[in-house]
Structures are given as structure tokens and as C-alpha cells.
Amino acid sequence: MRHHIMLLMLSDVKTDRKNPKRVSMVEYAGAIGDCGVTNESAVRHLLLSKDGDRNISLDKMFLFATEKVQEPIEIEQPSPDVALGITHFGYFKKRLTDVLPCVEESGFIEVVPYDARMPISETRRFVLEMAERIMDYAEAKKAQGDTVVLHADLTGGPRHAVMLMFAVMRLLQYNGIEIGKVLYSNMGLKIVEEVNDVYGIFDLIAGADEFAQFGSVSAILRYFGYDKKILARPPHISERLHQLLLAMHGFAEEIKVCHYGAFAHAVEELSKALKEFREGSEADGADINEGMIAQLRFRVEEEYREILGEKIDDVKLLRWCVNHGYLQQALTLFTERVPAILTERKILQFTEDFAAKVQASMRETDKRSWVFYLFADYKDSKGAGQVDAFLANAKKAYRRIMQAIMADALDGKETAFSGEEGWAAQLHRSVAKESAVKYWSERAQESLVLENEEDVRKIYEKLLAWGRNPQEFQEKAPADSLWDSLADALCEKQLDMPEEADKTAREALKKEWHEKFCAQRYGKTKLKALEKFVRGNMNANTADKIFSNVSLVPGTKELFSFRYCLEQGGISCRIPHEDFYALLDIYYRLKEERNQSNHAREDSKPGGAKELRSLFEEALPLLERF
């Protein structure tokens, strides 16, 4: 069911200039007839209009009312229509009883008092109150599965009333309320005009801004009456404008999926369509629709200036995506196009032997370019092989270091978790003599990262608190997942039974031992057992599970491989090598981020967009310098 409601700013009643003792009446054209209030003509016009094959009937009216319209009409002589003491508001209702009998019913009209003496800047409170009242009504109807259509009369009130009305309407339209007829009572011509086209200009401007900022064309297509599923040209749209709108739509669609070839083609088509539209409309004049777009194209052309042209510039396209908030698209373009940018601009050059070697390592079914494969998967065994040994030894060293730190914590001894004597410093000293460190010291040292440092730190702090307060565990076991994990691992260690033994018997023995351990009287005894276990008897799998482990920063192997190839002469680079390595570092970090986002990783941390933007702001200046 559709519910029609009306919004208006109530006008005051005017007296006849020739006879101030009487109310001024205006005879409007057609079936509207005599009206004593400008708003009256708009209401009558609306009630004569149709919604489909039915006349519109109003379900509710919302109006702004100044103090003046709520006061008696200043008239010296009563008439059959105007009694002494009747208010402007009362007269308005009385005039409509013949076509809208419910106008006098309680609750049919909701009034928001409006203080016309307030500065315009403070009228937002009235906008908000009116919008809230209408939304309350609309939400109640929507809950029943019904639709609300809002009609508006822009005629009455002070001179700035139109701004007030537009503000309310835009808020409501944004919240999903359908805008019906927008009316203006033209007393000079004695007609009521439907000015939806004028109101719609705001939709067009908003749509153009939406396209300029975000590459979305939905609002513009909606303004011109397109069916987005078909995109057939409406009869009132010129072929030239149609082609421009199709090009804008093509760009908007391709940026969503960001397949480079199709996206690049869409950019080229948009550039071509804008050029043809500009030249054509300037040459032969433009109809009203073309004229509107012609006025708005300046902003669009300015926002798209960097990427429009006969040939697409990948770096400028990347910058445009970042500047306009398309970080996911920028991520895709960056990881796919940086290898091509570096080779097409001859930043990197390759010997024939090296190119053949890389191509020979590709599978026959691999359809990627060999350059992209070089960046994505190729690793020279001599350059990257030593990284595997480096990581394996780093993992062993980390495990020993972390077990010692955590065991000390269980014993109530505070050791440095971070800083000069922390786990990281100890780890770097332990792997200082590794071949990878000797080969490329600064890069190797920077490549190790603790996979879950924040949680490991929390474990350390918890164990330290336990070690300092063993009495808390006297004759009880804490309800704590970390305690359960450690106790369970200790229990497994104490079982003198192979894993392949009878499962039922094994579980029974395990449960018995676990209960005896937790039932020990002294908390210090329990903690001491855990401390000894953590320090020397915990196996590698358990240590990794509880205390996490170190891994390589994404791209470490690739960076080592590229360095080796540069040193051996298979690759030459015409920019400072450190700049190239810095770009590669960001490239592989972004590539890892893309992999995470593609797989919708749940373990991703908040603030990813900010970090992503920061990486782009580091990388793009490097590319732009090239």
C-alpha cells in the first residue's frame, strides 16, 4: 500500500490590497478554483493528480508553522469564510474541508513550530525535528510492508524557506523515502507548477560529484531515467550524451572488479567519450540535458585529468585509485602492474641467458608473462636457498630463548622481554653468524618477525604474575586456557605410554595424572613443575603452539634472489639499488596483503586500510620518480 503525505511551510493569509477588510482570493486555472492561501492551491492541485490510475489522497500532512500563522488573522470585517479570531492555520484547514474532510481530524496534521526570527544558521534544529517526525511515520508504515511517498509545496514561508524544505527532503530521500510531486504556486500566472526537474538538479549534481569522487554512476543514470539492467537509451537523451553515460557506466563497472585489460579499455573509452561530447556539444549547441552535463563535466575532467588520454599511464592510475579511496583496486593494480612498469620503462633489463633461464623454470601450463612469474614465484637457488637454513636456525634459537624467558617468568624472575636483552636482541645475536646474515646483514636482521608478538607478550606477563603469586594456585587449578594448555602438555610428557597405545586406556591415564597434578596442595610445587617442563622438556610443536614462532617478512626470499641476480649480472637496474629494494619490499608486503584480503582472513588486524594507504604513499613517489 502507498501512503501519500505532504510537507509544506504554511503561508500567512493576505488581505485584499483594495479592500483590507477582506481576505485576498486568487482564482487559479483549471479545477483548482479560488484559493485564500497559496498552500491551498498546491494541496488542491495534488489532490487532482493521479498515482497510476487513481487520484492521490493524502494520509497525513506535515507543516512548519511560524508564530504568525498560529495567531488570528488581522481582519476588520468577518465574512462567511473568515470569522473574527480565526488563525491563519485554522483558516487554511477550513478552506480545505470540501476536498479533504479529514483535515480537521486530530493527528492528521503534524506541526513543527518555526521561529522565523532565528538566524538562518540555527534553523538546522527545525530541519532535524521535521525529518525525525516524518521518518517515525514512514518507519511505522514500512514495518507493515507499505510505501511512503512525500510530496512538497515550496511556496510558503520566509524567503529562505525553500532551503529549509530542500534540506528536509534530501535527508528523507537519503533515508529511502520516495519523493513525489514538488510543487510551486505561481500566483502571477495563477497556476501550480510541478518543479521536480528543478529539484532533480540536486540529484544530478550529487551524481556528478559521486562519479568525480568515487567513480560511481548510479545516481546519474537514475536521474536520466535509465534501467541499469538494460541501459537502453531513453527517448529524451541524445545519442552523444548516451554514449558518454555508457562510457561512465563502463568505467564504474570495471573499477569494481579491476581486471587490468578491461579497466584500461574502460578508461580509454571514457576519455574518448568525454572528448567527443565536449567537441560535439560546443560545435552545435546542446539540449537541456547535454547542457546540464556540460556544466558538470569540468569537475569530472579535473578529477580524471591524470588518467585520461590516448594511452593509459599505470602509475597515474595507481595514484588516482589511492587518492579516491579505491585501495583494494590499487592493491590489485600494484601487484599486477609493477613488474610491467619496471620493465616497460626499462628500469630493469635482463640478459638473454637470464630470461631464458627464468622461462625454462616455468611450467608449460603457466600462462603468465615470464616477467610477472619472475616477481611472483621465481627464486634463484643460490640467492634464496641460504634463507631457508637461516630461518630454520632462527626458529630453533627463538624457541630456546623464549622457553628460557617463560621458564624464568614461572619461577618469578623478571627478564627483559624486549629491549637490549629481550628476545629479539638475543635472537639477532644467535643468528649473527648465519650465512644469510653475512651475505646481506641488514636485510637478514630485518627479515625476522614474531608471528603473534602481542599475544606472546600477554602470555609472558601472565606467567610472571603466576610466578610471583604461587599461593593463588594452592589446592586449586585456575580456570585459564593457558594453564590448561601447559598442564595438558606436561601431562603428555609424563605419560609413559606410546601414542599408538589403546586410546581409552591412554585417555584414562592422562585424566588421572592431570587430576593429581591439579590437586597438589602447594601452588609453588605446581609452578615449579611447569617451569622445569617449559625450560627443558617441552617439545618443539608444543613450544610453537603456545609461544608462537618467528617467520620471514614477506618477500625475503625474493629480495635475496633479486640481489644475487643483480650481483651476477643477469639483471641490470638503472636506479639506485636501495631504491629498487625499497620498492620490492613494499611490493611483497602489498602482495601478502592482497593474498590475505582475497582469502578474507579472520586474523587480520584493525587499521589495515591506514597501513595500506601508508605503504602506497611510500611506494608511489618511488614509481613517480622513474
N, C-alpha and C positions, 0 to 999 in steps of 0.2 A: 504494500500500500504506500502511496506517495502522499506526504503531508506538505502542504504549501504554507509557508509563513512569510511575513513581510517585516522589513526593517525600515524605519524612517525617522527623520528628525522633524518633530511637529512644528509647523509654522504657526505664527500668531494670526489672528483674524484681522483683516484690514477693513477699515471703514471707507465708505464711498467719498472720494475727493469732492464731488459736487454736493453731496449731502452727508456730512459727517455723522448724522444721526442714524444712518443706516449702514448695514454690512455691505461691503463691496462684493458683488456677484460677477462671475465671469462665465460666459456661455462657451463651452468647449465644443469642438467639432464632433460630428457623429452622434453616437448614442450616449456619450458621456453627459452632455447637457450642462445645466447651471451648477457651478461649484462655488462654495463660500470659503474654502480653504484650498490652497494649492495641493496639499497632500491628498485631499479628497479626489481630485481629478486622477491622480496616479492609482489610487485604490480602485476607482470605478473602471479605469482602463484595464487594470489587471483582471478584474472580475469578468470583463467582457472577452478576455483572451482564453485560449484553449490550451490544454495539456493533452496532446493526442486528439481524440475525438470528443473530449469533454471540456466544458467550461471549468476554468480554475475556480476553486472555492478555498477560501482562507481558513486554516485551522487555528492560527494564532498570529498575533501582531506584537512586535517589539518596537518601542519607540523611546527616543531621547526627548525629554521634556524640560525646557528651561523653566525658571521661576515664573516668567511672564505668562507662558501658556497655561500655567496652573492657576492663574489669577482671573478674576472676572473680566469680561470684555468691556472696554470703556465705550459705552454707547448710551446716548441720552434718551433714545426712544425705543421702547420694545416693539417687537413685531411678532407675527405668528411663529416665526422660526427662531427668534432670538429673544429670550426672556431676560429681564434685568437680573444681573447677578450670575448668569451662566458663565462658566470659564471657557477659555479657548479650547481646552481639551474636551469639555462637555459638549460644546457646540460641534466639534469635529465628529464625535460619536453620534450625536443626534442627526447630523447630515447624512450619515451612512446607514441608518436603520432600515431604509427602504430596500437596500441591496445586500445588507449584511446585518440581519436581525440580531445575531449573536454578539455584536459589537458592545452591547451594553452588559453582557453577562460578566460576572465576576471571574477573573482569571484569563479572559480572552486576550486582554492587552496587558503586557508587562511593561512597566515604566521604569526607566533608569533616569533619575533626576540629573540634569546637566547644568552646571554653573557656568554661564556664559561669561562671567566676569573674570574667570581664572585665565592666567596666561596659557597660550596655546601649548607651550611645552609641558604643561602639567595635566593635559587632558588625557594622557595615557590611561589614567585610572578609570576613566569612563569607558574607554575602549575595552579595557580588560573586563570590567564588570559586565558590559553588554555581551561580549564574546562568551564569558562564562555562563551567563543565563541561557543564551541560545544553545550552547553546547550541552548544557544539562538537559534541555528539552530534546535535542537531537539524539543524545545517547540513550535516553529512555525509549525513544521510538526505534532506534537501531536495535535495541535489545529485543524488540518484538519482531525484528526482521523487516522493518519498514524503512523507507527512504524519506529524507527531508530535503525540500527544495526551498532555498532562500531567495526571495525577491526583494528588491530595494528601491526606494524612492530617494533620489539625491537632491530634491528640490528645496526642502525647508531648512530652517535654522540660520545661524550666523554664516558669514562668508567662508569660514574655514570648515564648515560642517561636512563638505564633500570629503576633505582629507580624513576626518573622523570616521565617516561612513566607509570609505575605502579601506581604512585600517582594520575595521571590524570584519569587513567582507574578506579581506586577504587572510586574516587569521583563521576564519571559519573555513574558507576554501582550502587552506593548507591542511586543516583537520578533517577534510573529506566531505564537507557539506557541499552539495550541488548548488551552484549559483544559477538562478532562473533569470527573470527579466530585471534589467537595470533600467529604471525609468527616470525621466526628467520632464516636469511640467513646464511647457513653454507658454507663458501667459500671453506673450506678444503675438504669437501665431495661433494661440488658443487650441493647442494640440498637446498631447502627451507623446514624447519621443522615447523610443527604446534605444538606449545608448550602450548596449552590450559591446558593440565594436570598440567604442572608446575605452570602456573598462578592460576589454580584452587586450588592449595595447600593453597593459602592465604584465599580462601573461606572456606576450611576445618578448618584451624587454627582459623579463625573468628567464625566459627560454634562451634568449641570445646570451645572457650572462652565464647561464648554466652550461651552454656549449663552449663559451670562451674559457671558463674556468675549469670545467670538468670533462669536456668532450661528450656531453650528453645532449641528445637532440629530441628527447621525448616531448618536452613542453612545446617546442616549436612545431613539431608535427601535429600535436594535439590542437594548437592554435589554428593551424591552416586546415583542420578537418580531415587529416589522413587516417586511414585504417592501417595501423602498423603491421598487421598481418599480410596485407595485400600491397600497400604502398602505391595504389593506383592514383593517377593524377586527378584531384578534384577539379570540376569544371571551371571554377573561378581562379585557378592557378595557371600561370603561363608556363609554357614548356621550359623556358630558360630558368625560371625560379624552381620548377620541378626538378630539373637536373642538378641544381645546386643543393636542394634539400636531400636528394638521393645520395649525393656525394657526402654530405654531412652525416647522413644516417649510416652510410658505409663505413666512414671513419669511426663513428661511435660504436658500431658493432665490432669492428676489427680490433679496436683497442681493448675490448673486454677479454678477448682470447689471446691477442698478441702473438699470432703466428707471423713471423717477420715478413715473409714474402707477401702475404695478403695485406698486412698492415702497411708495408711500404707502398704497395699499389694504391691503397685507400688514401694515403697522404698525397700521392701524385694526382689522383683523381680529384681530391678536394682542391688542390692548388689550381688545377686546370679549370674546374667549375667556377671557382671564385674569380679567376681572371676573365673567363668568358662572360660571367654575369656582370662584372664591373664594366667591361668594354661594351657589352650589348646594351645595358640599361642607360649608360651615358650617351650612346650614339643615337638611340631612337626614343628616349624618354621612357618612363616606366609607369605601369599601372600602380594603383594604390598599394597592392601587396608587395610588388617589387620595390616601390618607393620606401616602404617601411623597412624591408631587409637592407636596402641600400644605405639607409641611415644607420643601421646597426652593424653593418659589415666592418666598419672602421675598427671597432673594438676586437672583433673576431680576427681580422687581419693582423692587428697588432699583437694579439696573444699567440698567434700561429706563425708570425713572421719568420721565426728562426727555422721552422721546419718546412715551410712552403717554398717551392722552387721546382725547377725541372728535374733535379736529381736530389734524392734524399741524403741527408747528412746524418749518419748514425749517432755521432757524438751530440749533435744538437737535438736530435730526437730523444736521446737519453736525458739530456738536461731538461727538455720540455716535460717529460714524464715525471721527473723528480719535482720540478717546480709546481706541477699541477696535482701533486699528491698521488700519482699512479706508481706507487713504489713496487707493487707486485709486477707490473708491466716492465718497469725499469729493471727489475731483478732479472726477468726473463731475457730482455734485450741485452743486458750487460753480459750475462753468462754465455749467450749465443753469439754476440757480435764482436766482443773484444778481440778474440783471435783473428777474425777477419779484418778488423780495424788495424791491428798491428801489422798484418801482412800486406793489406791493400795499400797502406800508406808507407810501406817499406821501412817501418820501424824495425821489423825483424826480417832478415834474409837468411836463406838456407842454402847449403851446398847441395848439389845434385845427389851425392852419395848419402847425405843425411836424410834428404827427402825420401829417397828410395828405401833406406833402412826403416824409416817410420812406416811407410806404406806397406812394406813387406811384413811388418808385425801385426797388421790389421787382418781381421777375419774377412773372408770373401763376402760374407753377408752384411758387413758393416757398410751402410750407405752414407755415413758422414764424410765430410771432407777430411783429408788427411791432416790438415792444419787444426781443425777442431778436435780430431782424435788426439793430436799431439798434446793439446792443453787438457783434454778430458781424462785420458787413460794411459797415454804413453809414459813410461818411466824407464830411463836408461839404467840398466842393472848395476853399472859401476857407480853411477851417481846416487841412486836411490837405495841400493842394496845395503849399504852401511847403516842406513837409518833404521832398518829392521832390528839389527843387532843392538844399536843404540837404545831403541825403545824397550827391547826385551830386558836389557840390563837395568834400564831406568825403572822398569816395573818392579824388578826384584829389589833394587835398592830402596824404592819408595816403600815397599811392603815392610822391609826390615826397620826402616826409620819410623814408620807410622806405628808399628807394633810396639816399639820401644817407648814412643811418646804416650801411647794409650795405656801401656802397662804401668808406666810411671804415674799417670793420672789415677789409675785404680789403686795405686799404692799411696795416694795422697801427695805425690810430689809434682809440683808445677814445673813444667819445662816449656820452653818457648814453642808455641805452635806456629808462630810466624815471626818475621824479623830476621836478624842476622844469624840466630841459632835455630830458627824454625825449620819445618820440614822441607821447605823449598830450598833454603840455603844449604841444608845438609845434602839434599838430593843433588844439587848442582856440583857440590864438592865430590860426591861419589862418582859422578859420571864425567868428571873433568878430563879424564884421560882416554875417554872413548874416541874411536877413530873419527866419528862424525863431528865431534867437538873440535878435534884437531883440524879437520878439513874446513869447517866453517863455524867457528866458535860461537859468534854472537847469534847466528840463526839457530843453531842447535840448542843453545841455552834457552832461547825464547820459545822454542817449539813445544816444550813440555807444559801440560796443563792438567790440573786436578779436575776430574770429571764432575765432581759434586762438592766443591770446597765448602760451601755454606753449610750443608748438612754434616759434613765431616767435622767442621768446627763445632757444631752443636753437640755431636757425639763426644768430642773431647771435653767440652765444658760440663757435660752431664757426668762423664766418668770421673772427672776431677772433683765434682761436688759429692759423688758417692764415696770416693776415696777419703775425703775429708770428714765424712759423717757416716762411718760404718755402722754406728748404733741404729741408724734408721732401718737397717735390714735384719735387726735382731729378731729371731723367731718368726720371721715372715719373709715373703718374697714380694717385691714391688710389682704392681700392675703396669708393666712397661715393656714395650715391644723390643727395645734394645736389650733389656735384661733377659727376656725370653730367648732372643737370638743367641746371645753369648752363652747362657746356661744350656741351651739345646746343643750348641756346638761343642761345649765342654763335655756334655753327656755322651755325645757321639764318640768323642776321643777316648772316654773311659770304657766304653763297651769293648769287651774282649770277645767280639763276635763278628765274623766277616759279613759284609753287606749282602752277600748272596744267601745267608742263612735264612732259616724259616722266618718269614715276615712277622707272623703272630708272636712268636717267641721273642724276636728282636724288639718289637714294639713294647711288649710287656716288661722286658728287662730295662728298656730305656725309660719307661714311665716310672718304674720302681726307683731307679737311680736318681732321676730328676726330682722325685718327691723327697727322697732322703737328703739331697743336696739343699733343696729349698727349706727343709725343716730344721737344718742345723741352727743351733741356738745363737751362735755369735756371728754378727754381721761381718766382722773383720775376717773371720775364717773364710766366709763365702767370697769376699772380695779378694783375699789372698789367693784363693784357688783360681779365680778368674784372671788375676794378674799374672800368675805363673803360666797359665794357659795362653793368654794373649802374647806374652813375651816370647815364649819359645816353642809352644806345641800347636798353635793354630795353623791349619794348612792354608795353602795359597788361595783356594777357592773361597774358603770362609773369610779370610782376610779381605779379599777383593769385594766380597758381598757386603761386608759390614763397614769397611773403611774406604770403599771405593778404590780407584786406581788412577794412575796418570795415563794420558794418551797424548797424541800429537795434535798440534794445531792443524786444522785442515789445510792441505796443500804443501805440507812439509816435504814429503817425498818428491812432489812435482818441482818444488823450488830447488831442491838438491840436484834433481835431474837436469833442470834447465841450466843451472850453474855449471855442471860438468860439461854439458853440450857447448856452452859458450866458451869454456876454457879450452875445449878440444877443437874448436873451430867449426863445428857442424852448424852452429847458429852464430850470426853476427847481429849486433844491436847498435843502432846509430844514436841512441840516447844514453845518458849515464846509467850504468848497470844498476846502481842503487835505486834509481827512479823506476826502472823496469821491475826490480824485485819488489819494491813497494806496491806497484800496481798488481803484480802477481799475487802478493799476499792478500790484498783486498779481493782480488778476483776469486780466489779459492775460499775465502771466508763467505763471500756472497753466494758462491756456488753451493756451499754447505747449507746456507740459509734457505736457498731455493729448494734444496732437497728436503729440508725439514718442513717447509710450507706445503710442498707438493704432497707430502705424506701426512699432513695435518697432525704433526707431532704434539702429543699432550704435554710433554715435558718442557715445552718451550716456555721461556720466562717472559714476564711482562716487560714492557718497554722496548719490544723488538722493533717497532716502527721507528722509534727515535734513534736506536742504534743503526738501523738500516740506512736512514737518512744521513747519519754521520759518516758512514762508510762511503756513501755516494759523494758526499761533499769532499772527502779525501781523494777519491778516485777521479772524479770528473775534471778537476783542474789539471791533473796529470795528462789525461787524454786531450784536453783542450790545448795544452802546450804543444802537443805533437802536430 
